[in-house]
């Protein structure tokens, strides 16, 4: 696989590579290296490209329906990778996981209700709640400064729940910390939500990006029927195979009434169809993309190791947290003693690297940055060199 190949994305309408759309004039003028938003700088797997090519050559792009082969590929992936025997009748297609989050909020809560989250966490959790007139309730992950790791605190989690809390947005695995939740932690979360009549919405878009060989991802609904009935599991091939622009994701909804409620909401919103080419790509990825994924994981694992080791050696004030999952690194910049805007400006204009600012993931992200390492290693090295030039004083002549 050609993960070392550098693809020029500057003229491809890529959000990631468009500083003029996302940065101020002086920030854009510094030409910072884009390593922020979570899409990869790798081409999709060859079987996916081939399947899309065939569909394009056929030349007809009319209305389509969900095929049995699609269902077999999507459900078979869950069984093969995670041992979860997901059933085709639970499957509901949706353009994206963010679409699913917004839809679920509007379907299963009312304005003024609350949704529980575990910050620092994926930025769209907050926007999907607030922009729909609901309130965010926070049960922050517990940061152990000694081990530089995050953990789940069941007492704090339950104490955060209010009488108006209707939903819990679970990030599984957790973005940006890279936590893979243990069965015990997931079970405890599920028990507390059952006791308080809170629906669990499990965002599992990063489920395939498990970097630690002995660790396993556990789909929330695989915990048992009681938890399956009280949850909606959201998945997509988009992060795994770099297909976000094709707009095809999947929800697994075991509870029949909730599934019908979601299907009705999709119909009312004119979202009953996903992108035809997205469905082609999704099926091909899950059917034939596993060998490519295994090579990708090995490459990302080495990118993570290389980036952390180099940063720690050259810039001791920065600490890259160890991660069990994701192609994203969570970097602690608090040792630089810079305030949020100052840190962001310095990284963009002096270090000339473009990372995600930590406060996007909640106030617990203050002083942190998220780094996208799904790119050729030469680009990772270029980021390291730029940071070293900005942070490491030159020796006197």
Secondary structure, 3 states (H helix, E strand, C coil): CCCCCCCCCCCCCCCCCCHHHHCCHHHHHCCCEECCCCCCCCCCCHHHHHHHHHHHHHCCCCCCCCCHHHHHHHHHHHHHHHCCCCCHHHEEEECCHHHHHHHHHHHHCCCCCEEEECCCCCHHHHHHHHCCCCEEEECCCEEECCCCEEECCHHHHHHHCCCCEEEEEEECCCCCCCCCCCHHHHHHHHHHHHHCCCEEEEECCCCCCECCCCCCCCCHHHHCHHHHHCEEEEEECHHHHCCHHHCCEEEECCCHHHHHHHHHHHHHCCCCCCCHHHHHHHHHHHHHCHHHHHHHHHHHHHHHHHHHHHHHHHCCCCEECCCCECCEEEEECHHHCCCHHHHHHHHHHCCCEECEEHHHHCHHHCCEEEEECCCCHHHHHHHHHHHHHHHCCCCCC
